[in-house]
C-alpha cells in the first residue's frame, strides 16, 4: 500500500529518449526542425490549394484536406516540444500534460485510420461505380461521413482511455522516448496493466486491423476493376489516383501496426522509439510530398495559383 500511496506523488515524467552527446542532439534538432517545416508547409499548401481552387472541390480532395489537417495537428502535438527539449538538461513533462499529449495523439491517429478507410471507399466508388459516384459521394454524404468519422474517433480513444483502471507509478518516471507515447509510458506502471492492455488491444483492433483489412479488400476489388479497363490512359489515371493513397496507407499502417499490435515486453526498445518517431514525425511530412509529387490535379492547382500570383 505504501508504494501505491507514493505513486500519487509522481507529478512529472522525464523524457529520456534524447542522446547525451551535444553534437547528436544538435543534429536531431536540425532534423526535427526540417521535418516539421516541410510537414507544415506541405500540408498547409494542400489545404490552401483545395480551398482556393474550384477544380479540387471534390470528395477526394475534401477528404485529403481532412488528412492534411490531421497531419498538421498530429506533428504539432509533439515536435515543438521535442525541439524545445533538445538543448535542455532537464527534459520533464508534467503528469497531466503527458497524458493530454497521449490522448491527443491517439485521437488524431484513430481519426487518420478511419479517414484512410473512407478515402479507399471513395476511390472504389469512383472507379467501380462512376455513374453512381455523384449520388453515393454527394456533398451531404461526405459531410455526414466526416462528422461520423471524428465522433467515432472520439469514442474509440478518449472514452476507453478514461474507462481504464487507475495506473500507479512507483517512482521510476523516465520515459525512453522523445515524447509521451502510450506504450512507453505504460511500461513504467508498477500496477497491473492487464486490463489496460486488453482495452488497448480491443481499440487497436477496431481502429487498425478492421480499417486496414477493409482497405486491402477495397483495393483488391479496385485492382480487378482497373484490369478490366481497356483504355491504357484510363488505367494510368486510375493507378495514379490510387497509388498516392496506397503509399500513404503503407507507411502509416506499417509503422502503427509495428507499435500497437506486437508482443509487448517490459522495456521500450530504441527500435520501438525510432518507429514511434517515424509515424509521429515522418509520416505527416511524407503525406503531402506523396500527394503533390504523384497527383496531377494538385500540381495543376499549384501552377494555376502561381500563375494568378504572377499576373497580379
Secondary structure in CASP SS format (residue, H / E / C, confidence):
PFRMAT SS
TARGET T0000
AUTHOR 0000-0000-0000
METHOD secondary structure of the structure
MODEL  1
X C 1.00
X H 1.00
X H 1.00
X H 1.00
X H 1.00
X H 1.00
X H 1.00
X C 1.00
X C 1.00
X C 1.00
X C 1.00
X E 1.00
X E 1.00
X E 1.00
X E 1.00
X C 1.00
X C 1.00
X C 1.00
X C 1.00
X C 1.00
X C 1.00
X H 1.00
X H 1.00
X H 1.00
X H 1.00
X H 1.00
X H 1.00
X H 1.00
X H 1.00
X H 1.00
X H 1.00
X H 1.00
X H 1.00
X H 1.00
X H 1.00
X H 1.00
X H 1.00
X H 1.00
X H 1.00
X H 1.00
X H 1.00
X H 1.00
X H 1.00
X H 1.00
X H 1.00
X H 1.00
X H 1.00
X H 1.00
X H 1.00
X H 1.00
X H 1.00
X H 1.00
X C 1.00
X H 1.00
X H 1.00
X H 1.00
X C 1.00
X C 1.00
X H 1.00
X H 1.00
X H 1.00
X H 1.00
X H 1.00
X H 1.00
X H 1.00
X H 1.00
X H 1.00
X H 1.00
X H 1.00
X H 1.00
X H 1.00
X H 1.00
X H 1.00
X H 1.00
X H 1.00
X H 1.00
X C 1.00
X C 1.00
X H 1.00
X H 1.00
X H 1.00
X H 1.00
X H 1.00
X H 1.00
X H 1.00
X C 1.00
X C 1.00
X C 1.00
X C 1.00
X C 1.00
X C 1.00
X E 1.00
X E 1.00
X E 1.00
X H 1.00
X H 1.00
X H 1.00
X H 1.00
X H 1.00
X H 1.00
X H 1.00
X H 1.00
X H 1.00
X H 1.00
X H 1.00
X H 1.00
X H 1.00
X H 1.00
X H 1.00
X H 1.00
X H 1.00
X H 1.00
X H 1.00
X H 1.00
X H 1.00
X H 1.00
X H 1.00
X H 1.00
X H 1.00
X H 1.00
X H 1.00
X H 1.00
X H 1.00
X H 1.00
X H 1.00
X H 1.00
X H 1.00
X H 1.00
X C 1.00
X H 1.00
X H 1.00
X H 1.00
X H 1.00
X H 1.00
X H 1.00
X H 1.00
X C 1.00
X C 1.00
X H 1.00
X H 1.00
X H 1.00
X H 1.00
X H 1.00
X H 1.00
X H 1.00
X H 1.00
X H 1.00
X H 1.00
X H 1.00
X H 1.00
X H 1.00
X H 1.00
X H 1.00
X H 1.00
X H 1.00
X H 1.00
X H 1.00
X H 1.00
X H 1.00
X H 1.00
X H 1.00
X H 1.00
X H 1.00
X C 1.00
X C 1.00
X C 1.00
X C 1.00
X C 1.00
X E 1.00
X C 1.00
X C 1.00
X C 1.00
X C 1.00
X E 1.00
X E 1.00
X C 1.00
X C 1.00
X C 1.00
X C 1.00
X C 1.00
X C 1.00
X H 1.00
X H 1.00
X H 1.00
X H 1.00
X H 1.00
X C 1.00
X C 1.00
X E 1.00
X C 1.00
X C 1.00
X C 1.00
X C 1.00
X H 1.00
X H 1.00
X H 1.00
X H 1.00
X H 1.00
X H 1.00
X H 1.00
X H 1.00
X H 1.00
X H 1.00
X H 1.00
X H 1.00
X H 1.00
X H 1.00
X H 1.00
X H 1.00
X H 1.00
X H 1.00
X H 1.00
X H 1.00
X H 1.00
X H 1.00
X H 1.00
X H 1.00
X H 1.00
X H 1.00
X H 1.00
X H 1.00
X H 1.00
X H 1.00
X H 1.00
X H 1.00
X H 1.00
X H 1.00
X C 1.00
X C 1.00
X C 1.00
X C 1.00
X H 1.00
X H 1.00
X H 1.00
X H 1.00
X H 1.00
X H 1.00
X H 1.00
X H 1.00
X H 1.00
X H 1.00
X H 1.00
X H 1.00
X H 1.00
X H 1.00
X H 1.00
X H 1.00
X H 1.00
X H 1.00
X H 1.00
X H 1.00
X H 1.00
X H 1.00
X H 1.00
X H 1.00
X H 1.00
X H 1.00
X H 1.00
X H 1.00
X H 1.00
X C 1.00
X C 1.00
X C 1.00
X C 1.00
X C 1.00
X C 1.00
X C 1.00
X C 1.00
X C 1.00
X H 1.00
X H 1.00
X H 1.00
X H 1.00
X H 1.00
X H 1.00
X H 1.00
X H 1.00
X H 1.00
X H 1.00
X H 1.00
X H 1.00
X H 1.00
X H 1.00
X H 1.00
X H 1.00
X H 1.00
X H 1.00
X H 1.00
X H 1.00
X H 1.00
X H 1.00
X H 1.00
X H 1.00
X H 1.00
X C 1.00
X H 1.00
X H 1.00
X H 1.00
X H 1.00
X H 1.00
X H 1.00
X H 1.00
X H 1.00
X H 1.00
X H 1.00
X H 1.00
X H 1.00
X H 1.00
X H 1.00
X H 1.00
X H 1.00
X C 1.00
END
